[in-house]
Structures are given as structure tokens and as C-alpha cells.
Amino acid sequence: MYRGKLIVVIIPAYNEEHTIAGVIKAIPDSVNKIVVIDDCSTDGTAQEARNAGAEVITHHVNLGVGAAFHSGVEYVLNRGYDIMVNIDADGQFSPSDIPQLIAPLVEEKADFVTASRFIDPRCMPEMPWINRWGNRQMSKLISTLTGTRFYDVSCGFRAYTLDTLMNMNLLGRFTYTQETFLELAFKNIRIKEVPVQVQYFKDRKSHVSGNIPRYLYRTSKIILRTYRDYMPLRFFWGIGLFLLICSCFFGAILLVHYIREGRFSGQIWSGFVGGFFFINAMAFFIVGLVADMFDRIRRNQEKIIIQLRKMGFSLVKKEDDEYNSGK
């Protein structure tokens, strides 16, 4: 069914002792490996995961779901699985949907596939209106920034090819979901959304988005930094253009006053304000050019990192093949 692909499922988990075993046992037998990233849980999550047959990697400090995802990616890159699936540990997503999720990757129709709760009206979940509104606005924001329509950018059930993982260079530790969309879209990675149904638990509080103001603040920082790093000209020149328009507005006030009255006195303040905006506009235009230069350097560095990852993987695979043939 998977055309010889090696599949690994990564499960970030924090205090999920009541659900983790059920998620692991529901994963299809065709999956080659299950790895739980225990983010310093204070309950029996790690032991329950081991008892259910998963390998467990434990953080000794609670670092957040973004850091747990990073650990999962590093695990896959060091071992060379063909496809990585990450799924939440709380049981909201059904592991039985994994074959449906990875099908576009196996058929080479996509490089990154995400489950979508909102792309199909028939799969629309029952959830608090504030969560639904927040997800919709976040999807609109990411869609606007990338120029591609996405319906669900916050879902924690996704699948990646090995090549896609090699091209990823995520920096956010709090969460990874929106940053992934931005980075992969900016790198022209083929992205596909697959509709799935989700089970919500009314009494459950998310470890990531349970505090809405904190979640919005920290997520917005990640999105802002990612957009700034990958689109520096658009980011800084957009601010510069806004300031330039403000400068022209106040300059126009001064000009109209001079045409009518034949003097600058009375509205000279607008000239100073317009000059202030103009100087700052020019500063942002210059910063944009410098940031664009650094962006080119960063892209070249990423290419080097990707090549090193591929070379390292090739060496490990060659050693494994030689070891197996020697046996």
C-alpha cells in the first residue's frame, strides 16, 4: 500500500497518560515506527507509551509543542524514514485516517499534507465559537501572506516527505503549525489539505491554545518573524510605503496652506511631522535592502545545510547497507 515507504509516526505529548495508549494502539500496523516525544510530563505518559509499544524520547524540561516537534524531526532525519506523520496525543484525531493522509505523498502528488477540519463542510467540528473564529482568522492571515488559500493552518495532524523535512528550518518553540505553512509555501513546497473529522472533548483544555491571549501573542510573534525573514522587502518596504503615504499627507497639508495663504506659518507643524515620516520611510526602505541581502545569504546557508543533511543520510544508509550485506 505504501510502495515500500518507511513510515514513522511522531506523537508530541505532555501529561496525556489517559489517552496516549489508545492513540498508539489505534495506529495502523503498516506503520513502521511510533515515537512519542514526552515533553517532561509529570504523570505516567512516558510509561503508558512504552507499555503500548512506542519508543519514547523525553525532554527533561518542558519546552513546548514546537520543541517536541523539532525533536521528532531530528529523530526522522537521523534515521531516514521516507514519511513522517505527526499526530496529537489527546485522541481528537483518528489514527485510522493516516492512510488517507499520506496517500498524496505516496502517489507523489504533494510533499506536505495536513488534515483539515474546515475544508469540507461535512467534517465541520463542533467547537467553541472563539476557537472557530480564531482558526478562521489565522487561516485568512496565512493565506494572505502566502497568496494561497488555506482552510486550516493550526491542525496538529500532518504528514511530510523526508525531502520536505530536510528543507525545513523552523525556529519557533512555542508552536510549529503556522510557521510550517509559511516556510513551506515560501519555498514552493507542494501542500495539500485532506478533510478529516475531529472529536472534541468539552472539558479538555489545550496545553497550547488554552490561554487565548497568550496563544495569539506568541503565535503572532512566530508568524511576524517568519514573514519578515522570508519576505524582507515586502515586509520593510510595506512599512516604508505606509510611512511615505503619511509623509505625503502631512506635506500636502503644508502645501495647500502655502498655496492658499502664501506662507508656511500656521501649519509649519505639518512640515515637521511630514519630514519625520519621510526620514523613517527612507530608513525602512534601506533596512529592507539590507535585510534582502541577508535573506540571500540565509538561503544559501540553508542550501548548504540541506546538502549536508542529504550527504549525512547517504553515508548512514551506505554504512547500514554494508553492515546488512556483511551479516
C-alpha positions as CSV (number, residue, x, y, z in Angstrom):
1,M,0.0,0.0,0.0
2,Y,2.9,2.4,0.8
3,R,5.1,1.3,-2.2
4,G,7.9,0.3,0.1
5,K,7.9,3.6,2.0
6,L,9.1,3.6,5.6
7,I,6.6,5.4,7.8
8,V,7.2,6.8,11.2
9,V,4.5,8.4,13.5
10,I,5.7,11.1,15.8
11,I,3.4,12.0,18.8
12,P,4.3,15.1,20.9
13,A,2.8,14.5,24.4
14,Y,2.5,16.4,27.6
15,N,0.5,14.9,30.5
16,E,-1.6,12.6,28.3
17,E,-1.4,9.4,30.3
18,H,-5.2,8.7,29.9
19,T,-5.2,8.9,26.1
20,I,-1.7,8.2,24.7
21,A,-2.0,4.4,24.8
22,G,-5.3,4.5,22.9
23,V,-3.8,6.7,20.2
24,I,-0.8,4.4,19.8
25,K,-2.8,1.2,19.7
26,A,-5.1,2.7,17.0
27,I,-2.3,3.4,14.6
28,P,-2.3,1.0,11.6
29,D,0.0,-1.9,11.7
30,S,1.5,-0.9,8.4
31,V,3.3,2.0,10.2
32,N,7.0,1.0,10.8
33,K,7.7,3.0,13.9
34,I,5.9,5.0,16.6
35,V,7.8,7.6,18.6
36,V,6.4,9.6,21.5
37,I,8.1,12.9,22.4
38,D,7.4,13.2,26.1
39,D,7.8,17.0,26.9
40,C,8.6,16.5,30.6
41,S,5.3,15.1,31.6
42,T,4.5,15.0,35.3
43,D,2.2,12.0,35.0
44,G,2.6,8.5,33.6
45,T,2.6,9.5,29.9
46,A,6.0,8.0,29.1
47,Q,5.4,4.7,30.8
48,E,1.9,4.3,29.2
49,A,3.5,5.0,25.8
50,R,6.2,2.4,26.3
51,N,3.7,-0.2,27.5
52,A,1.7,0.4,24.3
53,G,4.8,-0.3,22.2
54,A,6.1,3.1,21.3
55,E,9.7,4.4,21.6
56,V,9.8,7.4,24.0
57,I,12.1,10.4,23.8
58,T,11.9,12.5,27.0
59,H,12.6,16.2,27.4
60,H,13.9,16.9,30.9
61,V,12.5,20.4,30.8
62,N,9.0,21.3,29.4
63,L,9.9,23.1,26.2
64,G,6.6,23.3,24.4
65,V,4.9,21.5,21.5
66,G,7.1,23.3,18.9
67,A,10.3,22.0,20.6
68,A,8.8,18.5,20.8
69,F,8.0,18.6,17.1
70,H,11.7,19.7,16.4
71,S,12.9,16.6,18.4
72,G,10.7,14.4,16.2
73,V,12.0,15.9,13.0
74,E,15.6,15.4,14.2
75,Y,14.8,11.8,15.0
76,V,13.5,11.2,11.5
77,L,16.3,13.0,9.8
78,N,18.9,10.9,11.7
79,R,17.2,7.7,10.7
80,G,16.0,8.4,7.2
81,Y,12.3,7.4,7.2
82,D,10.5,8.2,4.0
83,I,7.4,9.8,5.5
84,M,6.8,11.3,8.9
85,V,3.3,11.6,10.3
86,N,2.7,13.8,13.4
87,I,-0.5,13.4,15.4
88,D,-1.7,14.8,18.7
89,A,-1.7,12.6,21.8
90,D,-5.2,13.7,23.0
91,G,-7.2,11.4,20.8
92,Q,-9.0,14.1,18.9
93,F,-7.7,12.9,15.6
94,S,-8.3,9.3,14.5
95,P,-5.1,7.3,13.6
96,S,-7.2,5.3,11.2
97,D,-7.1,8.4,8.9
98,I,-3.3,8.0,8.5
99,P,-3.5,6.1,5.2
100,Q,-5.8,8.8,3.8
101,L,-3.4,11.5,5.0
102,I,-0.2,10.0,3.4
103,A,-1.8,8.8,0.2
104,P,-0.9,12.1,-1.7
105,L,2.7,11.7,-0.6
106,V,2.9,8.1,-1.7
107,E,1.4,9.0,-5.0
108,E,3.8,11.9,-5.3
109,K,1.0,14.4,-5.7
110,A,2.2,16.5,-2.7
111,D,5.2,17.0,-0.4
112,F,3.4,18.1,2.7
113,V,-0.2,17.0,3.6
114,T,-2.2,18.4,6.5
115,A,-5.5,17.3,7.9
116,S,-8.2,20.0,7.5
117,R,-11.1,20.4,9.8
118,F,-12.8,23.1,7.8
119,I,-12.2,22.5,4.1
120,D,-15.2,20.2,3.9
121,P,-18.5,21.5,5.5
122,R,-19.5,17.9,6.2
123,C,-16.5,17.5,8.5
124,M,-17.0,20.8,10.3
125,P,-16.4,20.1,14.0
126,E,-18.4,21.3,17.0
127,M,-16.1,23.7,18.8
128,P,-16.4,26.9,20.9
129,W,-17.1,29.9,18.6
130,I,-14.0,31.7,19.8
131,N,-11.8,28.8,18.7
132,R,-13.6,28.6,15.3
133,W,-13.3,32.3,14.8
134,G,-9.6,32.3,15.8
135,N,-8.8,29.4,13.4
136,R,-10.7,31.1,10.6
137,Q,-8.8,34.4,11.1
138,M,-5.5,32.7,11.4
139,S,-6.1,30.8,8.1
140,K,-7.1,34.0,6.4
141,L,-3.9,35.7,7.6
142,I,-1.6,32.8,6.4
143,S,-3.5,32.7,3.1
144,T,-3.0,36.4,2.6
145,L,0.7,36.3,3.4
146,T,1.4,33.3,1.2
147,G,-1.0,34.1,-1.7
148,T,-2.6,30.6,-1.4
149,R,-6.0,29.7,0.0
150,F,-5.7,27.5,3.1
151,Y,-8.6,26.5,5.4
152,D,-6.9,25.0,8.4
153,V,-3.3,26.1,9.4
154,S,-3.5,25.1,13.1
155,C,-4.2,21.4,12.8
156,G,-1.8,19.0,14.6
157,F,-2.3,16.0,12.2
158,R,0.2,16.2,9.3
159,A,2.5,14.2,7.0
160,Y,5.8,15.1,5.5
161,T,8.2,13.5,3.0
162,L,11.8,13.2,4.0
163,D,12.9,15.8,1.4
164,T,10.4,18.2,2.9
165,L,11.8,17.7,6.4
166,M,15.3,18.3,5.1
167,N,14.1,21.7,3.6
168,M,12.5,22.8,6.9
169,N,14.3,25.2,9.2
170,L,11.8,26.1,11.9
171,L,12.8,28.3,14.8
172,G,9.6,28.7,16.8
173,R,9.5,26.6,20.1
174,F,6.0,27.5,21.3
175,T,4.2,26.0,18.3
176,Y,5.1,25.0,14.8
177,T,1.8,24.8,12.9
178,Q,1.5,28.2,11.3
179,E,5.3,28.6,10.8
180,T,5.4,25.4,8.8
181,F,2.8,26.7,6.4
182,L,4.6,29.9,5.9
183,E,8.1,28.4,5.4
184,L,7.0,25.6,3.1
185,A,4.7,27.9,1.0
186,F,7.5,30.4,0.6
187,K,9.8,27.5,-0.6
188,N,7.2,26.4,-3.1
189,I,6.7,23.0,-1.5
190,R,3.5,21.3,-2.7
191,I,0.9,21.5,0.0
192,K,-2.4,19.6,0.2
193,E,-5.2,19.7,2.7
194,V,-7.2,16.5,3.4
195,P,-10.6,16.7,5.1
196,V,-10.9,14.7,8.4
197,Q,-13.4,14.5,11.2
198,V,-12.3,15.5,14.7
199,Q,-13.6,14.5,18.1
200,Y,-13.7,17.4,20.6
201,F,-13.9,17.0,24.3
202,K,-15.8,19.8,26.1
203,D,-13.9,19.5,29.4
204,R,-10.5,19.4,27.8
205,K,-8.2,22.4,27.9
206,S,-5.5,22.7,25.2
207,H,-1.9,22.9,26.5
208,V,-1.1,25.2,23.6
209,S,-4.2,27.4,22.9
210,G,-5.9,27.1,26.3
211,N,-4.9,30.7,27.2
212,I,-6.2,32.5,24.1
213,P,-4.4,35.9,24.6
214,R,-1.1,34.2,25.3
215,Y,-1.5,31.9,22.3
216,L,-2.3,34.8,20.0
217,Y,0.6,36.8,21.2
218,R,3.2,34.1,21.0
219,T,1.8,32.7,17.7
220,S,1.8,36.2,16.2
221,K,5.4,36.7,17.1
222,I,6.4,33.5,15.2
223,I,4.3,34.5,12.2
224,L,5.7,38.0,12.1
225,R,9.3,36.8,12.4
226,T,8.9,34.2,9.7
227,Y,7.3,36.6,7.3
228,R,10.0,39.2,8.0
229,D,12.8,36.6,7.4
230,Y,11.3,35.2,4.2
231,M,9.8,38.3,2.7
232,P,12.1,41.2,3.9
233,L,11.5,43.5,1.0
234,R,7.7,43.2,1.2
235,F,7.8,43.5,5.0
236,F,10.1,46.5,5.4
237,W,9.0,48.3,2.2
238,G,5.4,47.8,3.1
239,I,6.0,49.7,6.4
240,G,8.1,52.3,4.5
241,L,5.3,52.8,1.9
242,F,2.8,53.4,4.7
243,L,5.2,56.0,6.3
244,L,5.7,57.6,3.0
245,I,2.0,58.0,2.4
246,C,1.7,59.6,5.9
247,S,4.6,61.9,4.9
248,C,2.8,62.9,1.7
249,F,-0.4,63.5,3.6
250,F,1.1,66.0,6.1
251,G,3.2,67.5,3.3
252,A,0.0,68.1,1.3
253,I,-1.5,69.9,4.3
254,L,1.5,72.3,4.4
255,L,1.5,72.8,0.6
256,V,-2.3,73.5,0.4
257,H,-1.9,76.0,3.3
258,Y,1.0,77.7,1.5
259,I,-1.0,78.0,-1.8
260,R,-3.9,79.5,0.0
261,E,-2.2,81.8,2.4
262,G,1.2,82.4,0.7
263,R,3.1,81.5,3.9
264,F,4.1,78.4,5.9
265,S,3.4,79.8,9.4
266,G,0.3,78.4,11.0
267,Q,0.8,74.9,9.5
268,I,4.5,74.5,9.8
269,W,4.0,71.7,12.3
270,S,2.7,69.5,9.4
271,G,6.0,70.0,7.6
272,F,8.0,68.7,10.6
273,V,5.6,65.8,11.0
274,G,5.8,65.0,7.3
275,G,9.6,65.2,7.4
276,F,9.7,62.9,10.4
277,F,7.6,60.3,8.5
278,F,9.7,60.8,5.3
279,I,13.0,60.1,7.1
280,N,11.6,57.0,8.8
281,A,10.2,55.8,5.4
282,M,13.6,56.1,3.8
283,A,15.2,54.3,6.8
284,F,12.8,51.3,6.3
285,F,13.5,51.2,2.5
286,I,17.2,51.0,3.3
287,V,16.7,48.4,6.0
288,G,14.6,46.4,3.5
289,L,17.5,46.3,1.0
290,V,20.0,45.2,3.7
291,A,17.6,42.5,5.0
292,D,17.1,41.3,1.5
293,M,20.9,40.9,1.2
294,F,21.0,38.9,4.4
295,D,18.0,36.8,3.2
296,R,20.0,35.8,0.1
297,I,22.9,34.7,2.5
298,R,20.5,32.8,4.7
299,R,19.0,31.0,1.7
300,N,22.5,29.9,0.5
301,Q,23.3,28.7,4.1
302,E,20.0,26.7,4.1
303,K,21.0,25.1,0.8
304,I,24.4,24.1,2.3
305,I,22.6,22.7,5.4
306,I,20.2,20.7,3.2
307,Q,23.1,19.2,1.2
308,L,24.9,18.3,4.4
309,R,21.8,16.6,5.7
310,K,21.5,14.6,2.5
311,M,25.2,13.7,2.5
312,G,25.0,12.5,6.1
313,F,21.9,10.5,5.4
314,S,23.5,8.9,2.3
315,L,26.6,7.9,4.4
316,V,24.5,6.4,7.1
317,K,22.4,4.5,4.6
318,K,25.6,3.2,2.9
319,E,27.0,2.0,6.2
320,D,23.7,0.3,7.1
321,D,23.7,-1.5,3.7
322,E,27.3,-2.6,4.1
323,Y,26.6,-3.8,7.6
324,N,23.5,-5.8,6.5
325,S,25.3,-7.3,3.5
326,G,28.1,-8.4,5.8
327,K,25.8,-10.2,8.0
